[in-house]
């Protein structure tokens, strides 16, 4: 059985590196991008879950999620943000979730497992 593939999009290299390390240590395969445009240019073939920052240059995380869901409505998308004025009740819908930085790694891993179980 192959490892689930998680695409991570964040314009902060430290966040990308820490998420990459956390997910790989938990048995996931990862692919990292510094922008929504870079992910869209690469494509989503084989991606099981998408994690994206909300506040990025170019297309933001909400725009990326909406573009992805037009083609892949069942793909779980997890939005992450350090902005405290954004609330999860207002912006989480569909498959996936919402996490405010800094978030607990165990909570993220549990949410990913749950999303994969629901697929």
C-alpha positions as a Markdown table, in Angstrom:
| # | Residue | x | y | z |
|---|---|---|---|---|
| 1 | Unk | 0.0 | 0.0 | 0.0 |
| 2 | Unk | 1.4 | 3.4 | -1.0 |
| 3 | Unk | 1.7 | 6.3 | 1.4 |
| 4 | Unk | -1.0 | 9.0 | 1.2 |
| 5 | Unk | 0.3 | 12.0 | -0.7 |
| 6 | Unk | -0.2 | 15.4 | 1.0 |
| 7 | Unk | 0.4 | 18.6 | -1.0 |
| 8 | Unk | 1.6 | 21.5 | 1.2 |
| 9 | Unk | 1.4 | 25.1 | 0.0 |
| 10 | Unk | 2.9 | 27.9 | 2.1 |
| 11 | Unk | 5.1 | 30.9 | 1.2 |
| 12 | Unk | 7.0 | 30.5 | 4.5 |
| 13 | Unk | 9.9 | 28.1 | 4.0 |
| 14 | Unk | 10.0 | 27.3 | 7.7 |
| 15 | Unk | 6.4 | 26.3 | 7.8 |
| 16 | Unk | 6.9 | 24.1 | 4.7 |
| 17 | Unk | 9.9 | 22.4 | 6.2 |
| 18 | Unk | 8.3 | 21.7 | 9.6 |
| 19 | Unk | 5.1 | 20.4 | 8.0 |
| 20 | Unk | 7.1 | 18.3 | 5.6 |
| 21 | Unk | 9.1 | 16.8 | 8.4 |
| 22 | Unk | 6.1 | 16.2 | 10.6 |
| 23 | Unk | 4.1 | 14.5 | 7.9 |
| 24 | Unk | 6.9 | 12.3 | 6.6 |
| 25 | Unk | 7.7 | 11.2 | 10.1 |
| 26 | Unk | 4.0 | 10.1 | 10.4 |
| 27 | Unk | 4.2 | 8.0 | 7.3 |
| 28 | Unk | 2.9 | 10.4 | 4.6 |
| 29 | Unk | 4.5 | 11.3 | 1.3 |
| 30 | Unk | 4.7 | 15.1 | 0.7 |
| 31 | Unk | 5.1 | 17.5 | -2.1 |
| 32 | Unk | 5.7 | 21.2 | -1.2 |
| 33 | Unk | 5.0 | 24.4 | -3.1 |
| 34 | Unk | 5.7 | 28.1 | -2.3 |
| 35 | Unk | 2.6 | 29.4 | -4.0 |
| 36 | Unk | -0.9 | 28.4 | -5.2 |
| 37 | Unk | 0.3 | 29.0 | -8.8 |
| 38 | Unk | 3.2 | 26.6 | -8.4 |
| 39 | Unk | 0.8 | 23.8 | -7.2 |
| 40 | Unk | -1.7 | 24.5 | -10.0 |
| 41 | Unk | 1.1 | 24.4 | -12.6 |
| 42 | Unk | 2.3 | 21.1 | -11.2 |
| 43 | Unk | -1.2 | 19.6 | -10.9 |
| 44 | Unk | -2.9 | 17.5 | -8.3 |
| 45 | Unk | -2.4 | 14.0 | -9.8 |
| 46 | Unk | -2.2 | 11.5 | -7.0 |
| 47 | Unk | -2.7 | 14.1 | -4.2 |
| 48 | Unk | -4.9 | 12.7 | -1.3 |
| 49 | Unk | -5.0 | 15.9 | 0.9 |
| 50 | Unk | -4.1 | 19.5 | 0.4 |
| 51 | Unk | -2.8 | 21.8 | 3.2 |
| 52 | Unk | -2.6 | 25.5 | 2.3 |
| 53 | Unk | -1.8 | 28.7 | 4.0 |
| 54 | Unk | -4.5 | 31.3 | 3.6 |
| 55 | Unk | -2.3 | 34.5 | 3.4 |
| 56 | Unk | 0.0 | 34.1 | 0.4 |
| 57 | Unk | 1.1 | 36.4 | -2.4 |
| 58 | Unk | -0.9 | 35.7 | -5.6 |
| 59 | Unk | -3.9 | 33.4 | -5.1 |
| 60 | Unk | -4.7 | 33.1 | -1.4 |
| 61 | Unk | -5.6 | 29.8 | 0.3 |
| 62 | Unk | -9.4 | 30.4 | -0.1 |
| 63 | Unk | -9.0 | 31.0 | -3.9 |
| 64 | Unk | -6.8 | 27.9 | -4.2 |
| 65 | Unk | -9.3 | 25.8 | -2.3 |
| 66 | Unk | -12.1 | 27.0 | -4.5 |
| 67 | Unk | -10.2 | 26.4 | -7.7 |
| 68 | Unk | -9.2 | 22.9 | -6.6 |
| 69 | Unk | -12.7 | 22.0 | -5.5 |
| 70 | Unk | -14.1 | 22.9 | -9.0 |
| 71 | Unk | -12.1 | 20.0 | -10.4 |
| 72 | Unk | -11.7 | 17.8 | -7.3 |
| 73 | Unk | -14.7 | 18.4 | -5.0 |
| 74 | Unk | -13.9 | 15.4 | -2.8 |
| 75 | Unk | -10.3 | 16.4 | -2.1 |
| 76 | Unk | -9.9 | 17.3 | 1.6 |
| 77 | Unk | -8.4 | 20.8 | 1.9 |
| 78 | Unk | -7.0 | 22.1 | 5.2 |
| 79 | Unk | -6.6 | 25.8 | 5.5 |
| 80 | Unk | -4.0 | 27.2 | 7.9 |
| 81 | Unk | -3.5 | 30.7 | 9.1 |
| 82 | Unk | -1.8 | 32.8 | 11.7 |
| 83 | Unk | -4.4 | 35.5 | 11.3 |
| 84 | Unk | -6.7 | 35.5 | 14.4 |
| 85 | Unk | -9.5 | 37.6 | 12.9 |
| 86 | Unk | -10.4 | 34.7 | 10.5 |
| 87 | Unk | -12.7 | 32.2 | 12.2 |
| 88 | Unk | -13.1 | 28.6 | 11.3 |
| 89 | Unk | -16.9 | 28.7 | 11.4 |
| 90 | Unk | -17.0 | 31.3 | 8.7 |
| 91 | Unk | -14.5 | 29.7 | 6.3 |
| 92 | Unk | -14.5 | 25.9 | 6.8 |
| 93 | Unk | -16.8 | 24.0 | 4.5 |
| 94 | Unk | -16.6 | 20.8 | 2.5 |
| 95 | Unk | -14.0 | 18.2 | 3.2 |
| 96 | Unk | -11.0 | 19.2 | 5.3 |
| 97 | Unk | -10.7 | 21.8 | 8.0 |
| 98 | Unk | -9.2 | 24.9 | 9.4 |
| 99 | Unk | -6.2 | 25.3 | 11.7 |
| 100 | Unk | -4.8 | 28.4 | 13.3 |
| 101 | Unk | -1.0 | 28.7 | 13.6 |
| 102 | Unk | 0.7 | 27.6 | 15.7 |
| 103 | Unk | -1.3 | 24.4 | 15.8 |
| 104 | Unk | -0.7 | 21.1 | 17.6 |
| 105 | Unk | 1.0 | 18.6 | 15.3 |
| 106 | Unk | -1.0 | 15.7 | 16.9 |
| 107 | Unk | -4.3 | 17.6 | 16.1 |
| 108 | Unk | -3.2 | 18.0 | 12.5 |
| 109 | Unk | -2.3 | 14.3 | 12.1 |
| 110 | Unk | -5.6 | 13.3 | 13.7 |
| 111 | Unk | -7.5 | 15.5 | 11.3 |
| 112 | Unk | -5.6 | 14.1 | 8.3 |
| 113 | Unk | -6.4 | 10.5 | 9.4 |
| 114 | Unk | -10.0 | 11.4 | 9.8 |
| 115 | Unk | -10.2 | 13.0 | 6.4 |
| 116 | Unk | -8.6 | 9.9 | 4.8 |
| 117 | Unk | -11.0 | 7.6 | 6.6 |
| 118 | Unk | -13.9 | 9.5 | 5.2 |
| 119 | Unk | -12.7 | 9.2 | 1.6 |
